[in-house]
C-alpha cells in the first residue's frame, strides 16, 4: 500500500481521516459502518485540511485503541492496526474488512447502534438494511425467499410460456423449480419473491410487490418541476425493458449530421448504454424496499435512472468499474441471463465505456444515494446544441467530484453554500472544500472573487 498516496485521497465510502484519538466515538462508528458495508480504512494523524500531524506515543495509542474496539463493538470486530510513517510522522492505519454482521456499538444496542457507510458519512441502518445484513449470514438473497401466500396459480403461466418460447425453450414445473421461481415451503412448492416479481399475475404483483413497476417521467427543463410525459409500466420487469425503451425513444431527440454525402443520425442517448443501465437497475434493485420503485427521469440535458437500494454488501463502485460482480437478486439475475437479456456478470461497465467511446457520448456517472443508486446519462453534445455540457473528466476523479462538476453549466457560477444545497450526496462542508481544492489543482474548476462572496465555475 502506498501510504503517501493514500493520505492525499479524499474521504469516501472506504476511507476516513482523524486528527487524533481525543474522541473515540466517531472512530468506532466509522469502524462499525465500514464492517457492515464494504470495508475500509481509517487513518489517524491527518487533520481536516490534509496536514500530517502524527500521533503522539503511537504504540500506547495503538494499544488503547485496540482495547476500546474490543470492549465497544459487538460482535468482536477483528481489525488490523498498523503503525506507519509519513513525513517522519507516526500514523495509525486501521484496516477493516467487510464481515458478515451486523456489527453494532454496545452502548447503543443492536438497533440504534448499527451504522452503515454512505459516501463519506455514517448513517444508522434502516429496517430494510438490517434485514439484508441478517440475510447475508445465510447467503440467501431476498428474491430466493418463499412468498408463502402465492402458489403456482399466482404465476402468469401463459406469459411465461410465450416468453420462453421466443428463445426456443419449453417451460414446466421442474424448470420453474430449477430457476428458483418455485421453491419448497413446508410440504409443497410456492413462488419465491423473485418468481412473483418476474412472472406473478398483475393482481398478485400489485398486492405483494407494487414496487416492481418502473416509473417514467419527462420533465420540462433541467429540474423536476413540470411534467411533459409520464408512464408507469404495466407488465413485469421482464416486459418493462421494452416499455421503458419505447418511452425513452418518444421523449428524446435525434440529431442529423451530414459529412460529404453521408447523413448520420445521432440519438440523444446510446441505445446500448440505456439498455445496459436499465437492465442493471431492474436486476439489481432492492425489492425489499417496498416504498420505492425503479425510476427513469428525462430532462432537457440528461437522463437519470434510479434503482432502489445501495450497492450490495461488500461491493463498491470502484469494484463495479473494475469488472467485479456482486449479485443481489440471484433468481432475477439467472432468469434474465436465461432469456439472453443480460450478458456475463461483471462486463457491464466495459460495454458502457466502449459504446460511449464509439458513439462519442459522455460517460454516465454513478451516485450512491441514501437508499438508491442513481446513474446520470448526459445528452450527446451534438443533440444538445453542439457544445459539451462539461469538460472531459479524467478517470482519476471520484464519483462525488464528478457530481460537483455536473452541477455547472458553461459560464454558471455558484458559491460553496449553493453547491452544498444542490448536491445529492450528503457530505460535510470540509469535504466539499477539499474536493473543490483538488478540482482547482487539476484545472477543472476555478475561483471567482474572494472572501464570503467567492464563487466557483468551470475552468
N, C-alpha and C positions, 0 to 999 in steps of 0.2 A: 504493500500500500504506500502510495506517495503522499505522506502526511503533509508536506509543504503545499502540495497542490490541493489537498482536501480542505485545509483551513482557509483557502481562498474561495471555496464554493459558497453559494448562498444556502441558507437553511431551506429545507424542503421536507418531503414525506419521509425520507430516511436519514436526515442529518439535522442535528441541532447543536448549538454552541452555548456554553455557560461560562460566565466570567470566573466563578468560584463556587465553593460549596457552602456559602453562607446561608442559602435557602435550599434545603433538600427536597421540599415538597414538589416544586416544578420538575425537578430532575426525575423523581420517582414516577410522576405522571407520564413523563415522556417515555421512560423505560417500559412502563405498562402498555402505553399506546403503540410503541414500536413492536413489542412482543405480540400483541393482539392483531396487528395489521400486516406489516410486511417486513419487520425487522428494521434495524437502523443503527446509527452511530451517534453517540453524544460525546462531544469534546469539551473538556473543562480546562479553562485557561485562556480563552479568547473572548474579548468583550464585544459589545453590540456594534462597535464601529470597525471591527475586524482586527483590532490591535491584539498582538500576542502579549498577554500579561503574565502568564505562567501560574503555577500552583506552588505555594509555599509548603515546605515539609511534605513533599509529594507522597512519600511512602506511608506516612501516618494518615494522610488524606485518603489514600487508596484503601488502607485497612478499615478506616472509619466508614467509607462509602460501602464497601463490601458487607460490613456488618449491618448497616441500615437497610440495604436491599434485602438481605436475608430475613430481617425482622419485620419488614413493612409490606412485602408483596406476597400474595397468595395466589396459586401455589408457589413453591420455591422457584424463583426465576434464576436460571443459570446464565450469567453474562461473563464476558471476557473483558477484564480491566487491565489495561496496559499503560505503562509509563513511557512516553515518547518525548523527544526533544525537538523544538523548532526555535531557531534563532537563539540558541543557548538557553531557552526557557523550557522548564518541565511542564508537560501537559498530561492530563488523564484522558485516555481513549477508552470509551466504554462501548463495546460492540454487543448488540442484542440480536440474536436470531429470531425469526418468526417461529413461535411454538404453538402447539395445539393448546389453546386456553380454555376458557377465558382467564386471564390474569386480572387481579384487582388489588387496590390498596386496602390493606387490612382495616385501617382506621375508618374507611368509608363503606365497607361492606361489598358483597357480591353484585349489587345492583348499581348503586351510585359510584362505586369505586372502579368500574370498568371503563377504561379510556381507549379510544381509537385515534389514529393519526389521519388528519385531513390536511393536505398541503403542509404548511409549517406550523399548524396548530393542533392541540389536543382537544378532543371532544368526548363527553360522556356518551357511551354507546347507547343507541336507541334500541327499542324492543326487538326489531327485526334483526339487527346486527347481533344482539345477544343470542338469538335463536340460531343464527348462522354459525356463531362461534361454537355453540353446543353441537350442531350437526357436523362440524369439521372433525370432531373427535371420532365419529362413526364412519367418516368417509362416504356418507350417503348424501347426495345432493337433494335439494328441496323438490326438484321435479321427479325424483325417484320415489318419493314418499307416496303411500297409498292415499287415495281420496275415498274413504270408506263408503260414502253415501252414493257413489256412482259406479255401477257395474257396466258390463259391456253394452247394455241397452242405452247407456248415455252417450255412446260414441256414434258419430255420423258414419256408419259403415259404408253407405253408398258413396259418400265423398271420398273415403279412404280408398275404396276400390278404384275409383276413377283416377285419383292422384297417382297411385302406384302403377296403374295400367299405362299411364303416359310414358313411364320409363321401362315398360315391358315386364313388370313384376306382378305376381299374384300375391294376395294378402289373405291370411287366415288367422285363426286364433293363436296358433303356435308362433306365427310370425309376429303378431302383436305382443306376445309374451317375450319373445326374443329381443324385440326393440325396446322393451320396458314400458310399452303403452298400457299393458295389463300387468299387474303384479299380484303375487299371492297375499291374501289377507285372511287370517283365521283359516277357515276350511274351504275358501273359494278364491276367485280372482276378481279384483276390482280395478278400476282405472287408476293409474298414477296421476299425480298432479300434472306432470308433463303430458300425459295422454289426453287429459281434459283440455289443457291449453292448446294442444296441437289439433285434436280431432273431436273434441266434445261438440255435441249438438249446440246450436246457438243459445237455446234456453239454459242449458247446463253451464256453458261458459259464462253467460251473463250472471248466473247465480253464484258460481264459485270463483271465477276469475274475471270480473268485469274490467280488470286492469290489463287484459290481454289484447285489447284493441289498440290501434295506433291513431293518435290524434294529429291531424294535419291542419296547418293554417298558413295562409299567405297574407302578409301584413303590408300596409302601405308605408313606405319609407324604411327606416332602419330600427324602429322601436316597435314594441308590442302595444300599439295604440289603436289603430284602425284596421279591422279585418277586411280583406278583399275576397277571400275564399276560405271555406272550411270543409273538412271532411273527416269523419270517423269511419275507420274500416269496419266492415260488417262480417267478413269471414274470419277464419282463424289466422294465426300468424304465418302459416304456410301460404295462404292466399293473399295476405296483407302486402307481401313484397310487390306483387303485380299491381295491386290497388294504389299503393303509395307511389310507385314509379309513374303510374299514369297521372296522379295528382301533380307530381313534380313537373312532368312534361308540359301540362297545360298551364302551369304557373311560372314557367321560366322562359328565358329569351334565347334567341338564336342569332348569332352574328354571321354575316357573309363576308368573305374575304376573297378578292379576285387578284390573282397574281398570274401574269401572262394571260393565257386563255383558259386557265383553270379556275373554277369557283370552289371555295372551301367553306362549308357550313360548320360553324363552331358553336356547339351547345354551351350554355352558360355554366353547366357542371358536367364533369366527366361521368358517363353512364357506368363505367367500371367502378369509379370511386364511390358513387352514390350507392350502387348495389352492394358493394363490399361493406361500407359503413352501416348501411341499413340492416343488412343481414346480421352483422355482428351485434348491432343494437338489439335486435329481436332475440337472437340465440343466447346472448349472454346477459339479458336483463334479469334483475332480481324480482321475480314474480311473487315473492313472499311479501313485498311491499304493496299492500292491496290498494292504497290510495294514490298510486302513481301509474301512469301509462307511458309507453314509449311515445315520443313526440317528434314531429317534423315541422320546423318553422322556417318559412321562406321570407327573407327580407329583400330590400332592393339591392343590397350589396353582398349578401351572404345567405347561406342556408345552415341551420343548426339542427342536428339530430341528437336527441337525448334518450338515454337508456337508463331506467331506474336501477339504483344500486351503485356502490363504489366498485373499484376493481376487486376481483376475488381475493380472498385472504392469501397473504404471502406473495402477491403479484404487484408489480409496479409498471408504470408507463414505459420506463426505460427497458424493462424486460419484454414488453409488447413490441417495442420498436426493434429490439434485437432479434425478434423472431421466436421468442419463448412463448409457450402456450399454457394457459391455465383455464380449464373448463368449469364454468359454474353449473350449467344445466346439461347433465350427461345424456338424458333422454332426448331433449330437444336437439342437441348437437348431433347426436347419432342419426336421428331421423332426417335432419337437413342434409347430412352427408350422404345418407342412403338415397335421397331424392336428387342428388347432384346439385343442390342449391348452395353448397358450401365446399370450399376446397380444403386441402390438407391444413390441419391446425398449425398456427404459427407463421403462415405465409401471407396473411392479410396486409400487413404494413408494407411488405415488399411489393405486392401488386399495386397498392395505392400509390406508392412512391414512383413506380415505373410508369403508371398511367398518367400521373401528373407531369412527369418529365417529358413523356412522349407528346402529350397534348398541350404542354406549356401552361398547365394550371397551377395556381398557388397550392402549396401543401396545406391540408387541413391541420387544425390544432386541436389537441385533446385537453380537456379540463375536467378534473375530478371535483365535483361539487359535493355538498354535504350528503346528498342521497341520490346522486345521479352522475353519469358520465356524459359530458357534452362534447360533441365533435362539431367544430365550426368549419364550413367549407366556403372560402371566399369565391366570389364570382370570377370567371375568366376575364382578364383585363381587356380583351378585345370586345367583350359583350358590355362591360361596364363603362365603356367610353374611351377605350384605347389607352388608358393610363392605369398602372397598377395601384392598388389601394395603399400598399405599404412597401418599403424596400424589401429585397430578398433577405430573409432572416437566416443567419448562419445556424448550422445544426448544434452549435455549442450553447445556444440559448436554452434556458429551461422553459417548460410549458407556461409557467407563470410570467416569465419575461415576454414570451410571445403574446400572451393575453394583454399585457400592458401596451405593447406596440400596436396591437389590433384595435385599441381604443381610439386611435388617432386617424382622422382623415388628413389628406395633404393640406398643410397650412393651418391646421387646427392647433390651438394651444390649450393647455389645462394646468391648473395648479395640482399639487400633490393631493390636496384635500378633495378636489373634484375627481381625480383618478381613484382615490380610496373608496369613494361612494359608488362609482360605476363598476369597479372590479367585481366579478362573480365570486372569486376566491376570497375567503376570509383570511387576511394576512395582517400582520402588525404594521404600523407606520414605519417602524425602523427597517423592516424587511423591504417595504416598498422603496424607501430611500436607498437602501443598499442595491436593489435591483436597478434603480434609475442611475446610480453612480456607475454600475457596470455597463449599462447600455450606453451611457455617455462615453465611457472609456473605449467602447467598441465602435464609436462613431455613428450609432444608430439614433440616439436622442441628443438633444441639445437644450441648454437652459436659456431662458429669455428673461431679462430683468434680474433683480436681486432683492434680498430680504423677504418679508412675508408675501410680497406680490410676485415672487418668482414663478414663472410658468415653464412648462416643458412642451416641446414639439419634436416632430421627426426631423432628424438632421438633413 
